[in-house]
């Protein structure tokens, strides 16, 4: 049930990221054309593009965590027994949950400090800018807790015990030296 909710949530985030990227391209392109052709520009273009970029980065981190697409190495863990892999998964997830807590705590402080200050061009609360860290931390924690719950229930396959996914790219053939 929670897995399906997370799948839908990440699909929604992917759509939001695509819309944000399209808006960023449109804003920057229009601003460049207006500056060169008409010697004017859209005032909020640069600031809104920067905000969207930060939000896309954090939302992308959520989706990547859900898909197991973050960079990692499995050189040690892949050679362990199933019990060793489970132990490493629990320890790794506990550490990541701690990092989610730190990210949430720091972002919440930034939101509180900056809530009454407004951005230069858009004149909206700077707290919105820093709230992306809170969204990322809470979403990441839910994903990690779901993964741990699936481990406890015995729903994780042996492949899922290793926290990374192999690259989809084919390895490059490198010629051997003579």
Buried (B, 14 or more C-beta within 10 A) or exposed (E): EEBEEBEEBBEEBBEEBEEBBEEBEEBBEEBEEBEEEEEEBBEBBBBBBBBBEBBBEBBBBBBBBBEBBEEEEBEEBEEBEEEEBBBBBEEBBEEBBEBBEEBBEBBBEBBEEBBEEEBEBBEBBBBBBBBBBBBBBBBBBBBBBBBBEBBEEEEBEEEBBBBBBEEEEEEEEEEEEE
